[in-house]
Amino acid sequence: MTLPRRQFLCLAAAASALAAGARTATGQTYPRRPIRLVVPFPPGGMNDFIARPLAQRLKPVLGRVFIENVGGGGGSIGSAAVAHARADGYTILMGGTTQYVTDALLKSQPQYDPIKDLEPIANVATITFAIVVHPAVPVRTLREFVEYAKANPGAVSYASSGAGTQNHLAGEMLKLQAGIPNLIHVPYRGAGPALTDLMGGQIPMAIPVMSGQVLEFHRAGKLRILAVCSPTRLAGTPELPTAVEQGFPNLIALGLAGLLAPTGTPKAIVAQIAQATRMALADRDFQQMLIEAGLEPDLDSTPEKFRRSLEDDVAHWTPIVNAIGLKID
């Protein structure tokens, strides 16, 4: 870890104090056994990319944290498993906006209620979505793409990772704000197949999570990033323009990826995990890894801040969900 010694000692002392608090609240030392960190998607996705190095950096304070990938249902199956798990701090979730938007807003019969059944611990990183096209599409900017789509009504489509995903909602947001209702949505079974078809020329546009892989494909000329959907340019890719600066001030599509626990988990344990997460994020190598992948590390998250941010995400996406009348079950 590259922290200055004084800062590291302060954080370590805080973690020790929280551990003592966990003993007082539960009657035993926490943790006494390995912690299960559930990633509610298959290996290889963005949540998995964040969770694995995070687990290693939590080890000095929390001991062994092992990853369990529980995919299916667009993240719902693994998330529900955590929501219904024993609230003792030994089962936690790598999740965030996906759970609060997909399961709270889009499902009429969800397996769980993320607002009632999950306790925010700490955000780790903010995810940004990007608007990308196949290199053969004759546009260089987002404005040019909008004009191209308007000139070819019904002939232009975009790929998402699946119906109800944030990729899908970002596409519908673009349609509403740019006035291109005939832009056709094509849902895929994940980001991998969508990007494969995009680069193969089977579909002209997609809205993937901004990642190191997407950036690599852009730099190799396999796809073209027209805009990132963040309020300002990303620290790791300052050369890429935002949708905001191209004339779409409300085209902001972000997601939070952090740690959540079953509701009822003792507050001292929640605080201890949150402090350990902040210590992990103080590692500059970890920060740089996230930044280079197109993520924005959240260095000072708390349970309260994370909860407010998730509530803000629900408020941000609710008008889009209501406008398109989308339900996915």
PyMOL commands that set and color helices and strands:
alter all, ss='L'
color gray80, all
select helices_A, chain A and resi 5-26+46-62+73-83+97-105+114-117+142-151+166-178+191-199+212-219+244-246+267-281+284-292+303-324
alter helices_A, ss='H'
color red, helices_A
select strands_A, chain A and resi 35-39+65-69+91-96+118-128+130-133+157-160+184-187+205-206+224-228+254-262+296-297
alter strands_A, ss='S'
color yellow, strands_A
deselect
rebuild
show_as cartoon
